[in-house]
Amino acid sequence: MDTSHLGLLAISDTGFVFDPRTGHSYTVNSTGLTLLRGLKQGLTLPQIRDSLGATHDCSYDVSTDLGTFIKTLENYQLLGNSGQG
Amino acid sequence: MNSSKPRYEVPTIVRNASGLMNKVGHRGSLESRTQIDGVDVDSLIKDFGSPLFVFSEGTLNRSIDEARLALEKHLPQSQLCWSYKTNYLGAICAIFHRSGSLAEVVSGMEYEKARRLGVPGNQIVFNGPAKSEAELQRAIQEGAIIHADHFEELRLIERIAQAARTRPKVGLRVALDAGIVPRWDRFGFSLESGVAEQAARFITDSPHIELGGLHTHIGTYIVDPRAYGRAATKLAEFAEYIEATLGCRPTHLDLGGGFASTNSLATQYQSGALVPRQEEYIREIGRALAQQRGAKLPVYLETGRALVDDCGTLVSTVLASKRLPTGRNSIVIDAGVNLLFTAWWYRLELQPCCPSDGFIEDTTVYGPLCMNIDCVRESVALPPLSAGDAVLIRPVGAYTFTQSMQFIHLRPACVLISESGDVELIRRKETLEDLIGPEIVPERLAIERARSNLSDHHDGLRDVRSGAVVQ
């Protein structure tokens, strides 16, 4: 997964995300913020999934949620060139 | 589950959009609500299932009291008539009748419903554009207050009266211009074109019928109370004119219904919470009639929506949440437009029953029907909701249940929460028998024969697939 654009994003602690390439801003919730930061740090999706599972009260495997989030990032062209379909 | 950990929220990111705020907009229903009239929503679902129509007797009584006090103050010679079509659940009608309302019906079915509830014929106002001969015969025999809609109906009533050798009073529905848009002119006889006068003359010229009241229904969800003042003035002046020219005084004036409820129209800029209170409408009617010189006639009102809408809530449960390809969040709930026909033209409020401290975003709310049109709200601000979470949809006291239908799903139960907090079942959940009971499958389509035909058909298909020549 190409995540080269992630490094360009300005991400605040409160979930405000700014993309200087397009001027668009985004709001991300707390779990989404964990995921974005994890991806920026180079963690794999299974690692992020396990981290979320350990820190949150959840009764199911969140892998599909992470996959959907990644798709959304791709649609917004926030990940990298590979996501521009 | 470990409750010390924060509740998991599906990871979400939304692009921010700039735009102007609605200057009269109000905060969405983001605060969670776990009870209705002190009763836990969870226990309601556990006992009666989801979805579930819940009606509050306390809210209804307060609404009736508000109208009654306003009438005592501004229109002392008045009578409330409960509009059956707005909500004809027996228990709801009974609450209105207990408080002194007449029944206002617009069909033979509603008439029969009122009679079965114990309402005498002479306490039923019979409106509507489609009264059959048999229905009119009964209504005349039982002394109902009839308002005729067209000349065919007048002639039919005259024939029935002549045959029965009675001389019933017949009121007139009057279509008039009260200065609002859209103007309702399909009901009754037009005042401005002179047809209403012709209709009054038809009655006074007839040896078989007498003139009853004058009725008008200027529209629905009218947000300008002054329109009722104008309608009352026109109707009262018409009554005076009839008395002066035809020598016959109408028995009453009926200003119909149409007061707005706190619901918000889909096309409405402002919130429904800002619509006039019932007293404002009644005050305008009172002012207008106080200025009339003629006889002070009793006034009937058939206000339905404003009285009952707020007392109804539909409890529903989230079945799934889904991120749409556009990035918009959506949820699927177990109540769709089959139950919420009113969602076509109202922005119904949705209130979550779970803590709403998560990420709030615009969400599309879909119902459970396998139909693309099944959208309860195109966009409403909601916190993250998961399968199993309950939501409250309101107000749904007016027209929602009466217009609900058995489409793909059967209709759910209805309960009434009494003033003392007791929960009473007022309509059981439907079963398949309620749907197929009236159906008749012709003998030639009986399942055994159908199965045999199906088997022959499949044999033929198999022969074709295997390359066999079918003679």
Boltz contact constraints between the chains, C-beta under 6 A:
constraints:
  - contact:
      token1: [A, 24]
      token2: [B, 15]
      max_distance: 6.0
  - contact:
      token1: [A, 25]
      token2: [B, 16]
      max_distance: 6.0
  - contact:
      token1: [A, 26]
      token2: [B, 13]
      max_distance: 6.0
  - contact:
      token1: [A, 26]
      token2: [B, 15]
      max_distance: 6.0
  - contact:
      token1: [A, 27]
      token2: [B, 14]
      max_distance: 6.0
  - contact:
      token1: [A, 27]
      token2: [B, 16]
      max_distance: 6.0
  - contact:
      token1: [A, 28]
      token2: [B, 13]
      max_distance: 6.0
  - contact:
      token1: [A, 29]
      token2: [B, 9]
      max_distance: 6.0
  - contact:
      token1: [A, 29]
      token2: [B, 12]
      max_distance: 6.0
  - contact:
      token1: [A, 29]
      token2: [B, 359]
      max_distance: 6.0
  - contact:
      token1: [A, 31]
      token2: [B, 9]
      max_distance: 6.0
  - contact:
      token1: [A, 31]
      token2: [B, 11]
      max_distance: 6.0
  - contact:
      token1: [A, 32]
      token2: [B, 11]
      max_distance: 6.0
  - contact:
      token1: [A, 32]
      token2: [B, 12]
      max_distance: 6.0
  - contact:
      token1: [A, 32]
      token2: [B, 13]
      max_distance: 6.0
  - contact:
      token1: [A, 35]
      token2: [B, 11]
      max_distance: 6.0
  - contact:
      token1: [A, 56]
      token2: [B, 5]
      max_distance: 6.0
  - contact:
      token1: [A, 56]
      token2: [B, 6]
      max_distance: 6.0
  - contact:
      token1: [A, 56]
      token2: [B, 8]
      max_distance: 6.0
  - contact:
      token1: [A, 57]
      token2: [B, 1]
      max_distance: 6.0
  - contact:
      token1: [A, 57]
      token2: [B, 2]
      max_distance: 6.0
  - contact:
      token1: [A, 57]
      token2: [B, 5]
      max_distance: 6.0
  - contact:
      token1: [A, 57]
      token2: [B, 7]
      max_distance: 6.0
  - contact:
      token1: [A, 57]
      token2: [B, 8]
      max_distance: 6.0
  - contact:
      token1: [A, 58]
      token2: [B, 8]
      max_distance: 6.0
  - contact:
      token1: [A, 65]
      token2: [B, 10]
      max_distance: 6.0
  - contact:
      token1: [A, 65]
      token2: [B, 11]
      max_distance: 6.0
  - contact:
      token1: [A, 68]
      token2: [B, 323]
      max_distance: 6.0
  - contact:
      token1: [A, 69]
      token2: [B, 11]
      max_distance: 6.0
  - contact:
      token1: [A, 72]
      token2: [B, 13]
      max_distance: 6.0
  - contact:
      token1: [A, 72]
      token2: [B, 327]
      max_distance: 6.0
